[in-house]
Amino acid sequence: MYQDDENRDQKKKNGNEKYSYYKMFGYFNRKFKINELGPPDDVIDVFKLYSKDEKEMLPDGFLRFLIEFQGEERVTIEDVERFMGRVIDPARSDLTRCAFTVNDLFQYLLLDDINGPIKTEAHHDMTAPLQHYFIYTGHNSYLTGNQLSSDSSEKPIIKALQKGVRGIELDLWPSNTKDGINVLHGRTLTTPVTLHKCLKSIKEHAFEKSPYPVMITLEDHLTPSLQAKVAEMVTSTFGDMLYYPKEIDKEQFPSPEALKNQIILSTKQPKEYLQSKNVDKERSSDDEPEDQRSNSDEAAAAAVAVDEEAAAATNEGCTVSNRDCTKEACSSTTQPLSKILGPGYEDNDDDSDDDVDDDYIEDENYRPQKALEYKHLIAIRAYKPKNGTRNALRDDPGKAKRLSVSEQALEKAANDYGDEIVRFTQKYILRVFPKGTRVTSTNFKPLTAWMHGAQMVAFNMQGYGRSLWMMHGMFRSNGGCGYIRKPAFLMGRGPNDEVFDPKAELPVKKTLKVKVYMGDGWRLDFSQTHFDSYSPPDFYTKIYMAGVSADVAKKRTKVIGDDWTPVWNEEFTFPLTVPELALLGIVVQEYDVDSDDFAGQTCLPVAELRPGIRVVPLYNKKGEKYKYVKLLMRFSFV
């Protein structure tokens, strides 16, 4: 008989069993036994195997278990002794040598920092150019809530960076006094936060979670003098952390490894610089209609483009950039920007920078103006579709660029000419942002974008929901460093120059087996009556596979009634054609006649799963880890 069995028998003799009590109708108590968490049969079996049927497992047996059963080929005897030291209590009276009982092995398996389901360190090759990576990217990173009326703050930026987000978006607008710079969602009721606060927070927290580069994408609605002020603030705040673009960058993006601990800026070229380069050129009426031209150099220099995402929105409600709006100002989403911001601005949605010559080479006859320094800080030049998405996806040799498209444009392009998106993302960076009607900060399903190689899938990190859970799950890959090396098939070409097609019928490459043993921790993270006022909860687990259409599947366990520590012991099988892009979603719910209650979730990248028996910590709806709630599961590939 093993040690834990002996302990349980002794407790029964002593009457030490624990119970929970629920009051019914204010008068009667219902008594429910609290089942102790013990090792499942599979753990007992592997203990017998690697202890050679002895009562104790010695370090050499534990080493064999880790290598052969858990697939941890690089583990050493020193690691084993350290792991065992985490579990064994040196003051234990029955301890005569460094050895595990079956209960010790069970306790080890529940340590999520050692025995979690995926690797916790970065392990991908980080020396390829940036377009070879998926990048953890935020959308309107400064917003605390919805897109129309929430506060802007540096706190969501800090929180995102601490979670490993590497792409931070800031919308820059003049302050009410026109001499300062605020960050806010323009032409809405969102309150502003100063640019200085945002930059300072980025500097202080950029590399807490990951040493790999932070990309700040700027939506710039500023005059040249304010752009110059931005340049001064950026350079003085970041100092040596700021990356200055090099001559070679015009043809090839640098790598995450080369950009370690650096901050890079990405935005469109300043209008003032572009106009000065074309001052002697005759402008085409197609590029800039006559009625949109300014009558003075100053007004032309002050021209700003409408926010690329607001332009894609079908309806974003109020369009005023501060709370002092009038009924007339809020009456239409199509109100001219110049009426909102004053006579110093003109409405112009023309991306005339799309056809500008190489801006890394200076014209010796060009006289520098205020925004020149700002222009030199732009490491990755941004574009948006000018004559349709398909035209924007064309190859543009000699220009390393970033293109931004809305989720609707991406979906349409994926349906109509998906191969062209894949080809584009093999050379350039594609950013996909949520449609403007997502005013409550919801998100879209990111897999279509990833399947076509889009590097920057911009998400509202302040929201919650299955799409955001998928985003969290994807970027648990590679140690949570915020950069994931794209699968080789997304970057390669076939013998006939063909690229990966997510819709193609493919053979099964791997089959994943998932076994759900048990769960624990709810009694510590939740109140006794959180799920049910009159009895312990009735838990069940849902498991779903997200990926290419052929790999999508849903499974669920049986309901375990009246038990805070449910034991399921159920196994499920998932055949996978593209395991590199598959995500395993896990949701625990408490069964209720009317509506089931949420009890925890996680999402795991299949390509990163560690085989063997693993503990899987669960998270709340916002992606915050519970302190105690966890599942014990087994993963195996066949």
N, C-alpha and C positions, 0 to 999 in steps of 0.2 A: 504494500500500500504506500502511495506517495504522501509527502509531507502535508500538502494542502488538504488531502482527504482526511488525514489524521486530525488536522485542525478543525475541519468541519464537524467530524464526529464528536470531538471534544466539546464544541460549542453546543451541539444538540443535547449532550448529556448535562451540560451546565445550564441549559435553558436560556442561552444567550442569543437566540434568534431575534432579529429586529422586525418591527412592524410599523406601518404608517396608518394613521387614523384620519377618517374623513367624517365630518359631521353632516348628518342628514336632517333636514327640516328643523335645524336648530336644537334637536333633542337627542337624536340617536347617533352613535359612533359606528362607523364601518371600519373593520380591521382588515388590513392587507399585509401579507408577508412581504418583506423586502428581500428579494433573492440576491445572494452574494454573487459577485462576478467571478467566475472561475474559468480555467483554460478550456477551450473547446477540444473535441476529440482529436482534431488534426494536430493540435499543439502537443497533446499527450503522446500521440503516435510518433511525432518527430523527436520528442524528448527521448522516448524509448530507443529509437533508432540510433541517435547520436550519443546516447549515454551507455549504449550497449546493454540495455535493460537493467542498468544500475539505478540506484536512487539519486545519484548525483551525476551531473554533466561536468566534466573537467574542461579546462581551457582548450585543449587540443580537439575535444569533441565539439565544443562551441564554435571553434574556428572552422571545422569541417561543415557544420550546419550553415554558417554564414556563406561559405564559398559555394557549396554544392546545392543547398536548398534555396538560399536567398540570392544567389547569383552575384555576390560581392567578391569578385575575384582579386581585388587589390588589397583586401583587408589583411593585416598582419597580426602576429601573436601579441604585439604591444597594444594594438587597437582592441583586441579581445580582452586583455586584462583591464584596460581602461573602461570598456563597456561593462564588464562584470562588476567593476568597482562602483559603478553608478547605481547598481541594484542591491548588491550584498551589503548588509548592515554588519560592520565589523564587531559590534557588540552582541551579536546574536549568539545565544548560548550553544546552539547545535553546530556552529561553524567550526570546523577543524582544519579546513583548507579552502583555497579558492575554487569554489565549485558552485554550480547552479542546481537548485531543486527545480521541479517542473513549474512550481509557482514563480520562482525567480525568472525562469525563461519567459513565462507569461507576462510578468511585470516589465521585462526588457522589451518585449514586443509592443508594449503600450507607450514607449517613449518616442514621441513624434519628432523630437530633434535629432534622434539617431536612426529611428526605424520608420520614418515617414514614407509616403508613397512615391515621391520623386526626389531627385538629387537636389541638394541645397547649395551647390556651388556652380559658378559659371564654367561650362566645359565645351562650348562651341568654339570653332575657329573664328576669331574676331578680326582677322587681318584682311578681309575682302572689302571692296568698296561698299558704301552705305546702302546702295540699292539692293544688295544681297541679303538684307535683314528686314524682318518685321520690327517695327519700332513702337513701343508703348506710348500712345499719343492721346492727349486730352483735348477737349473742345471747350472753348470759352472757360478756360481753366480757373478763372477768378470768381465765377459765380457760385453762390452758396445754395441756390435753389433753382427756381424756374427761370425761363429765358426772358420773361417780360418785366417782372417786378421785384425780383430778389435782390439782395445786397451783393455788391462786389467786394471782395476781400482778398487779402494775401493768404488767409488761412487755408482755403481749398488748394491753393498752389503748394503750400507746405505739405499738406496731407498727401497730395498726389506724388510729390517727389519722394516722400518717405515710403510710399508703396512701390517705388521703382519706375514711375512714369518718367519718360525721357523727352516727350514732346509737350511743351507748354505754350498755349495760345494766349496772346494778349491783344485786345482791341484798344488802340490808342486814339484818344479824342482830345481836343483842346478843352481846358477847364472853362468855367463860366467867365473868368476874367480874360480868357484868350492868351494868357501868358504862361499857363501851366499845362501839365499833361496828366490826364486821367485815364484810367482803365475801366471800361464799362461796356455793356452791350449797347451799342449806339442806337439811337432812335427808339428806345424803350424806356420804361420807368425804373430800370435798374439803377441803384445808387452807385456812385463812383468810388474807386480807391485810387490813391496816387500811384503813378508809375514807380516813384522812388521806393515805396513800400514793397511793391512786387519784385523789383530788381534786387533789393536787399534780401528779401526772403529767399529768392532763388539762389543767390550767392551763398547764403548760410546753410541751405539744406540740399543743394544740388547733388552732392555726392555722399550723402548719408547712407543710402541704400545701395548705390551702384557707382563705380568709378567711370562708367562709360558716358559719352557726351550728352549734354542736355541741349536740345534744339528749341529755341524760342521762335515761334512763328508769330510775326507781327501783322496785324490788320491795321494799316496806317492811314489815318484820316487827318493828317497834320499839314500845316504850312511849312515851307522850307526853314523858317527860323526855328520852329518847334522841332523839326527833324534834326536840325543842328544841335538843339538842346538834348534830344534823345541820344545822339551820338556822344555827347559829352557825358551824360549820365551813365550810359552803358560802359564806356571806357573807364570812367573813374570808379564805378562800382565794382566791375569785374576784374579790372587790372590784367594780370597775367593769365587769368582764367579764360579771357575772351580769345576766341580763335579768329585770326585775320586770314581772309582767303588768299591763297597763293596762285601763281600763274597756272600751275598744273591742274588746279581745281576746275578750270573752265571746261576741261574735257573728261575728267574722271573724279568722282567723289572720293574723298579720303576714307579711311577705314575707321571703325569704332576704336580699334586698338591705337591708331595714330592720334585719335582725338580724345584719349583718356583724360578725364579731369578738366575738360574744356567745355566752354559754352559757345554755341554757334547760333548765328542769327539767320533767319530765313524770311524774306518778304519780297515784294515787288520792287523794282527799281524806282527811285523817287521821280515823280513827274517833272520836277524842276530840272533834273539832270537830263532826262530824256528830251525835254523840249529844247534845252540849250544845244544839244547835239544836232537837232534838226532845224535850228533857227534859219538856216539858209536853204532848206529844202521845201519844195512846194508840197503842201499837205493834200492828201486825197480827200475828196468830199465823203468817200465811204468810211474813212478812218475817223473824221471829225466833222460833223455837220456844221454848216456855217453858223447856225443859231446857237451852237454850243461854244463858239470861240470867245475868248475874252478880249475886250478892247484895250487892255493894258497888260504890260509884262507882269505886273504885280499880281493881277487876277489870274493870269495864266499859270504863274508859279504856284498859286494857291489852290489850283484845281485838285480835287481828290476823287478817287473812284468810289462808287458805292460799295459797301461791304459785300465781298464775294458770296457770303452765305445769305445775307439778307436779300440779295438779288435773286437767289434761288427759291426763296420762300414764297408760297402762294398767299399767305396771310400771317403776319406776325403781330397783329393788334396795334397797340399804340406805338407811334414812331417818334417819340420825343426822347431826347437824350438825358433829360432830367425830370424830376418830379414836379417842376413848376410848369406843367403843361396846361394849355387852355383847351376848351372843347373844340375850337376850330383847328388847333394844331393836331389834335388826335383824331380828326375826322376821317383821315384816309391814310392807308399804308403806302400810297403812291405819291404823297406830297413831295414836291421838290426839296432836295436836301438844302439848297441855298436859302429857302424860306425858313428852315429850321435853324441853320447855323449862322445865317447872316450874309451880308453882301460880299464878304471876303471869300466866299466859296461858290463854286459852280458845279452843277450836276453834270457828270460825265462818266458813263459806264464803259468808256473805251479803254481797252488794254493796249494802248499804242506801244507799250514796251515789248510786245510779243515779237516784233520784227526788227528790234534794235540790233545793230552790229555788236560785235564782241566788246563788252564793257570793261574787260580787264586791261585793254590796251588804251592808253590815254591819247587823246588828240592833242598834239603839241600846240595847236592854235586855240585850244579850249581854255577859257578863263574860269578858274574854279569859283564856284558860288557857295552859298551857305550849306547846301545839302551834300556837298561832295564828300565830306568825311563820313557822313551817314551812309552814303553809297558804298564806300570802301569797307564797311563792316558787314555787308550782306554776303555771307558765305555760300548760301544756297538760294538762288534766284527762283522766285515763285511766279507761276503763271496760272491763269484760269482759261477755260475754253473760250475762244474768241469767235470762231465761225463753226461752232458745234464741237462736241466731244471727239468725234471721229477725226476731225481735222487736227485737233490738238494732240492726238495720239501719234501723229506722224513722227518719223525719225528726224532728228535735228542735230546732225553731227557737230561736234565741237562745243555743245552747250549742255553742261550738266545742270539739270533743272528739276524743279518740283512743280507738278501740276495738281490743282485742287478741283475736285468735282463733287457734286452732291450725291447722296445715296440713290436718288431717283435716276440720275444720269448714269451712275455705275450699273444699276440694275438693267437699264435699257441697253447700255453698251455690252454688258455681259450676255444678254440674250441675242443681240444682233451681230456683234463682231467681237466676241470674247477673246479670240486669238490675238487680236490687235492690242488688247489690254495687256496680255501676258508678254507680248513682244516689247511693249513700251516699258513695262516694269523691269525688264531685264537690263535696261540702260539708264532709266530715269526713276525718280521717286514720284509715286502717286499717293496723294492724300485724299481720303473720302470723308466728308463731314455729314452730320445729320441734316435732314430737311428742316426748313425753317418752321414748319408747323408743329414740330416737337417742342411746344412751348413749356411743357411740364418736365423737360429735360430727360425724356425717355431716349432710348437708343435703338438702332436697327441691328439686324442680325449680321455679324461681321464676317461670316464664313465665305460668302460670295466674293467679298473683296480679297480675302486671303487666298482663296482658290485661284484668283487671277493675278496674284503677286503684289497686290497693293500693300505698300510698306507702312503707311500711316493711316490707320483706321481711327479717326478722331471720335472720342466718346465723351459724353457728359458723365464725368466721374462722380458727381454729386448725387446721381440718381441710383436706382436699383432695378432689378429685374433679371430675367434669364439671359438677355443679351449681354448685360454687364457682367454677370457671373461667368459667361463664356470668355469675355475679355480678361477677367481676372485669372481664369484657368489657363488660357493660352500663355499669359505672361508669367505664370509660375515656372515656365520652361527656362532652362539655362540659368538656374540659380536665382531667378527673379531679377536679373540685371537690366531688364528693359529692352534688350536686343536679342532677337532669335534668328539664327541663320536659316534662311529659306531652304526648303528641300531642293535638292539638285535638279529635279525634274522641272521646277519652275524657272530655272535659269538656263536650261539647256535647249538644244534643238535636235530634232530627229534627222535621219538621212535625207529627207525631202524638205528640210527646213521647217518641219511642223513643230508646234509647241504643245504644251500640256493642255488637254481639253477636259475640264471637270465633268462634262456631260457624257464623255465616252464610256462605253461599257468595258470594264477592266476585270481581270481575274482576281480572285481573293488572294491577297498577299500574305496576310496573317490572320489568325483567329485568336481573339482575346477571351480568356475565361476569367470571370469575376465571381468570387464567392463572398457572400456577406455573412459573417459569423454572428456578430452581436454589436450592441451599442451600449454606451454608458455616458454618464456625466450630466444628464438633464436634471437630476435631483439636486445638483450643486449649482447649476447655472440658472435654474428657473424656480419659482415659488411652487409650493406643493399643489396649489389649486390653479396654476397657470393654464393647464390644458383641460382639466375637468374638476369641477367643484366637489364631486362626490366620489371619485375613484381615481386610481393611478391611470396614466395615459395608455392609449392603445396605438403603439407605433407601427409603422410600416415604412419600407424604403423603396423609392422609385429610382431606377437607373436608366439613363438614356444616352444614346450615342449620337453625337452631332458630327457631321462631316459631309462628304460628297453624298449625293442622294442615295446611292446604293448602300451606303454604310449606316444610314439613319435607322435607329431602332429604339424601342422603349420596353422596359421590363419593370416588374415590381414584385416585392416579397408579399408573403401573407401578413395579416395583421396579428400582432401579439398583444393580447388584451391584458389590461390591468398590471402592467409591469414597467418599472422605471429602467430596468436593464434587460431589454428584449434580446432574445436569442433566436436567430432565424435559420442559420446554417443552410442557406440556399445558394445555388450556383447558376450563373447565366453565361451564355456563349454569344460572342459577337464576331461574325466574319467581317473582315475589313479589306477593302480594295485599295484604299489610300490611308493607311494608318498614320502617315506623317502629318496629316491635317485633321485627324480625328480628335474629338474631345469627349471625355467621359463625364457626364453630369450625374451627380448623386444628390437626391433630395429626400430627407426624412420628414414624414408628416404624421400627425396624430389624427386617427380616424374619428370622425364625428358624424352623426346622422345628418346634420344640416350642412356644415361646411368644415372640411378638414383644416386643421391648424398646422402652420409651418413650425418645424422643429430643427431645421438646420440644413445646410447645403454646402456642396463644394463642386468644383469642376477641375478635372485633371487632364493634362495633355497626354494622350495615349503614347506618343513617341518617347515620353520621359518616364513612363511607369517603371518602377523597380519590381522585378518579380519576387514572389514569395509572400509570406504573411506580413502585412503592414498595418500600422495604425493610421487612420485617416481622420484628421481633425476637421470639424465642421465650422461653418461660418454663418452669421446672421444674414438677413436680406441685403444689407449694405456692404457685405463682404468683410465684416469685422469678425475676427476669429473668436469663438467661444473659448473660455478658459478651460473647461473640462469636457465638453461634449465631443465624442469621437466614436468612430466605428472601427471594428477589427475586421479586415478583409484580406483576401488572397487574390493575387494577380498572377496569371501565367499565360504565356504565348505558345501556341502550337501551330 
